[in-house]
């Protein structure tokens, strides 16, 4: 049986990635950037 290694990464709000233009962005996002305002977006953020 092959030996496999699993790499685990703990995502936090402080973890950032630097883009080619030097701007840093968070690695963890809620995915609601283009969601319209309202109950659906509020529920998505609350659930996350």
N, CA, C and O atoms as CSV, one atom per row, in Angstrom:
chain,resi,resn,atom,element,x,y,z
A,1,UNK,N,N,0.837,-1.179,0.000
A,1,UNK,CA,C,0.000,0.000,0.000
A,1,UNK,C,C,0.884,1.245,0.000
A,1,UNK,O,O,1.885,1.290,0.716
A,2,UNK,N,N,0.528,2.254,-0.792
A,2,UNK,CA,C,1.334,3.460,-0.918
A,2,UNK,C,C,1.188,4.344,0.319
A,2,UNK,O,O,0.118,4.425,0.923
A,3,UNK,N,N,2.280,5.000,0.676
A,3,UNK,CA,C,2.272,5.931,1.786
A,3,UNK,C,C,1.790,7.290,1.272
A,3,UNK,O,O,2.412,7.867,0.381
A,4,UNK,N,N,0.713,7.793,1.814
A,4,UNK,CA,C,0.192,9.087,1.382
A,4,UNK,C,C,0.306,10.097,2.512
A,4,UNK,O,O,0.201,9.752,3.689
A,5,UNK,N,N,0.520,11.331,2.140
A,5,UNK,CA,C,0.624,12.406,3.111
A,5,UNK,C,C,-0.512,13.391,2.861
A,5,UNK,O,O,-0.748,13.820,1.732
A,6,UNK,N,N,-1.199,13.733,3.922
A,6,UNK,CA,C,-2.276,14.714,3.829
A,6,UNK,C,C,-1.805,16.002,4.466
A,6,UNK,O,O,-1.338,16.015,5.605
A,7,UNK,N,N,-1.934,17.099,3.712
A,7,UNK,CA,C,-1.538,18.403,4.224
A,7,UNK,C,C,-2.802,19.163,4.623
A,7,UNK,O,O,-3.718,19.320,3.816
A,8,UNK,N,N,-2.847,19.625,5.852
A,8,UNK,CA,C,-3.995,20.358,6.356
A,8,UNK,C,C,-3.597,21.801,6.580
A,8,UNK,O,O,-2.528,22.088,7.120
A,9,UNK,N,N,-4.485,22.722,6.153
A,9,UNK,CA,C,-4.223,24.145,6.318
A,9,UNK,C,C,-5.393,24.768,7.071
A,9,UNK,O,O,-6.547,24.621,6.668
A,10,UNK,N,N,-5.096,25.454,8.148
A,10,UNK,CA,C,-6.123,26.133,8.922
A,10,UNK,C,C,-6.327,27.525,8.330
A,10,UNK,O,O,-5.425,28.362,8.368
A,11,UNK,N,N,-7.524,27.767,7.780
A,11,UNK,CA,C,-7.816,29.066,7.194
A,11,UNK,C,C,-8.296,30.025,8.268
A,11,UNK,O,O,-9.173,29.692,9.065
A,12,UNK,N,N,-7.721,31.209,8.285
A,12,UNK,CA,C,-8.141,32.256,9.198
A,12,UNK,C,C,-8.351,33.525,8.393
A,12,UNK,O,O,-7.984,33.593,7.220
A,13,UNK,N,N,-8.936,34.521,9.020
A,13,UNK,CA,C,-9.149,35.790,8.339
A,13,UNK,C,C,-7.847,36.552,8.126
A,13,UNK,O,O,-7.810,37.500,7.342
A,14,UNK,N,N,-6.777,36.151,8.812
A,14,UNK,CA,C,-5.497,36.829,8.673
A,14,UNK,C,C,-4.664,36.304,7.495
A,14,UNK,O,O,-3.756,36.999,7.037
A,15,UNK,N,N,-4.949,35.113,7.002
A,15,UNK,CA,C,-4.176,34.553,5.895
A,15,UNK,C,C,-4.440,35.329,4.619
A,15,UNK,O,O,-5.593,35.560,4.253
A,16,UNK,N,N,-3.384,35.728,3.946
A,16,UNK,CA,C,-3.489,36.539,2.737
A,16,UNK,C,C,-2.635,35.946,1.627
A,16,UNK,O,O,-1.688,35.201,1.878
A,17,UNK,N,N,-2.989,36.290,0.400
A,17,UNK,CA,C,-2.205,35.919,-0.772
A,17,UNK,C,C,-1.877,37.203,-1.520
A,17,UNK,O,O,-2.742,38.062,-1.692
A,18,UNK,N,N,-0.624,37.339,-1.968
A,18,UNK,CA,C,-0.216,38.545,-2.671
A,18,UNK,C,C,-0.373,38.332,-4.178
A,18,UNK,O,O,0.143,37.363,-4.735
A,19,UNK,N,N,-1.086,39.242,-4.823
A,19,UNK,CA,C,-1.279,39.199,-6.268
A,19,UNK,C,C,-0.057,39.770,-6.983
A,19,UNK,O,O,0.816,40.370,-6.356
A,20,UNK,N,N,-0.005,39.579,-8.291
A,20,UNK,CA,C,1.131,40.073,-9.085
A,20,UNK,C,C,1.308,41.587,-8.984
A,20,UNK,O,O,2.426,42.085,-9.118
A,21,UNK,N,N,0.233,42.318,-8.753
A,21,UNK,CA,C,0.327,43.772,-8.651
A,21,UNK,C,C,0.644,44.243,-7.226
A,21,UNK,O,O,0.658,45.445,-6.960
A,22,UNK,N,N,0.898,43.307,-6.318
A,22,UNK,CA,C,1.278,43.642,-4.953
A,22,UNK,C,C,0.126,43.726,-3.969
A,22,UNK,O,O,0.349,43.819,-2.762
A,23,UNK,N,N,-1.091,43.695,-4.462
A,23,UNK,CA,C,-2.261,43.760,-3.588
A,23,UNK,C,C,-2.426,42.431,-2.867
A,23,UNK,O,O,-2.278,41.370,-3.473
A,24,UNK,N,N,-2.731,42.484,-1.581
A,24,UNK,CA,C,-2.980,41.271,-0.808
A,24,UNK,C,C,-4.475,41.075,-0.630
A,24,UNK,O,O,-5.211,42.019,-0.342
A,25,UNK,N,N,-4.916,39.826,-0.807
A,25,UNK,CA,C,-6.325,39.493,-0.640
A,25,UNK,C,C,-6.450,38.347,0.360
A,25,UNK,O,O,-5.546,37.518,0.464
A,26,UNK,N,N,-7.561,38.292,1.097
A,26,UNK,CA,C,-7.742,37.190,2.052
A,26,UNK,C,C,-7.955,35.858,1.322
A,26,UNK,O,O,-8.557,35.824,0.249
A,27,UNK,N,N,-7.464,34.779,1.902
A,27,UNK,CA,C,-7.662,33.454,1.317
A,27,UNK,C,C,-9.051,32.913,1.612
A,27,UNK,O,O,-9.562,32.061,0.886
A,28,UNK,N,N,-9.649,33.404,2.667
A,28,UNK,CA,C,-10.967,32.946,3.073
A,28,UNK,C,C,-11.988,34.026,2.754
A,28,UNK,O,O,-11.835,35.171,3.181
A,29,UNK,N,N,-13.030,33.672,2.006
A,29,UNK,CA,C,-14.058,34.645,1.668
A,29,UNK,C,C,-15.444,34.050,1.841
A,29,UNK,O,O,-15.619,32.832,1.818
A,30,UNK,N,N,-16.422,34.918,2.012
A,30,UNK,CA,C,-17.791,34.451,2.202
A,30,UNK,C,C,-18.501,34.149,0.894
A,30,UNK,O,O,-19.479,33.401,0.885
A,31,UNK,N,N,-18.034,34.712,-0.208
A,31,UNK,CA,C,-18.672,34.446,-1.492
A,31,UNK,C,C,-19.980,35.190,-1.697
A,31,UNK,O,O,-20.848,34.725,-2.436
A,32,UNK,N,N,-20.129,36.336,-1.055
A,32,UNK,CA,C,-21.368,37.106,-1.205
A,32,UNK,C,C,-21.106,38.479,-1.826
A,32,UNK,O,O,-21.947,39.373,-1.733
A,33,UNK,N,N,-19.952,38.647,-2.454
A,33,UNK,CA,C,-19.562,39.941,-3.007
A,33,UNK,C,C,-20.609,40.516,-3.961
A,33,UNK,O,O,-20.912,41.707,-3.889
A,34,UNK,N,N,-21.159,39.706,-4.842
A,34,UNK,CA,C,-22.115,40.203,-5.819
A,34,UNK,C,C,-23.557,39.849,-5.484
A,34,UNK,O,O,-24.440,39.977,-6.331
A,35,UNK,N,N,-23.796,39.413,-4.278
A,35,UNK,CA,C,-25.157,39.100,-3.860
A,35,UNK,C,C,-25.936,40.390,-3.644
A,35,UNK,O,O,-25.391,41.364,-3.126
A,36,UNK,N,N,-27.198,40.402,-4.034
A,36,UNK,CA,C,-28.001,41.604,-3.818
A,36,UNK,C,C,-28.307,41.777,-2.330
A,36,UNK,O,O,-28.386,40.793,-1.595
A,37,UNK,N,N,-28.478,43.018,-1.885
A,37,UNK,CA,C,-28.835,43.228,-0.486
A,37,UNK,C,C,-30.191,42.594,-0.170
A,37,UNK,O,O,-31.080,42.548,-1.020
A,38,UNK,N,N,-30.329,42.119,1.032
A,38,UNK,CA,C,-31.616,41.548,1.415
A,38,UNK,C,C,-31.470,40.319,2.278
A,38,UNK,O,O,-30.376,39.965,2.716
A,39,UNK,N,N,-32.601,39.676,2.513
A,39,UNK,CA,C,-32.662,38.533,3.425
A,39,UNK,C,C,-31.798,37.361,2.980
A,39,UNK,O,O,-31.169,36.710,3.815
A,40,UNK,N,N,-31.755,37.081,1.671
A,40,UNK,CA,C,-30.987,35.933,1.192
A,40,UNK,C,C,-29.511,36.103,1.520
A,40,UNK,O,O,-28.863,35.160,1.972
A,41,UNK,N,N,-28.979,37.291,1.296
A,41,UNK,CA,C,-27.575,37.561,1.605
A,41,UNK,C,C,-27.339,37.545,3.111
A,41,UNK,O,O,-26.329,37.018,3.576
A,42,UNK,N,N,-28.256,38.115,3.866
A,42,UNK,CA,C,-28.124,38.093,5.325
A,42,UNK,C,C,-28.081,36.664,5.848
A,42,UNK,O,O,-27.279,36.350,6.728
A,43,UNK,N,N,-28.929,35.803,5.320
A,43,UNK,CA,C,-28.960,34.396,5.756
A,43,UNK,C,C,-27.658,33.687,5.361
A,43,UNK,O,O,-27.132,32.884,6.132
A,44,UNK,N,N,-27.139,33.981,4.162
A,44,UNK,CA,C,-25.894,33.338,3.717
A,44,UNK,C,C,-24.733,33.715,4.635
A,44,UNK,O,O,-23.938,32.855,5.016
A,45,UNK,N,N,-24.635,34.990,4.990
A,45,UNK,CA,C,-23.563,35.442,5.880
A,45,UNK,C,C,-23.754,34.874,7.277
A,45,UNK,O,O,-22.789,34.453,7.915
A,46,UNK,N,N,-24.972,34.860,7.747
A,46,UNK,CA,C,-25.267,34.309,9.074
A,46,UNK,C,C,-24.933,32.823,9.139
A,46,UNK,O,O,-24.375,32.353,10.131
A,47,UNK,N,N,-25.270,32.089,8.096
A,47,UNK,CA,C,-24.992,30.665,8.050
A,47,UNK,C,C,-23.499,30.382,8.008
A,47,UNK,O,O,-23.015,29.445,8.644
A,48,UNK,N,N,-22.768,31.206,7.248
A,48,UNK,CA,C,-21.306,31.027,7.124
A,48,UNK,C,C,-20.652,31.270,8.459
A,48,UNK,O,O,-19.430,31.172,8.575
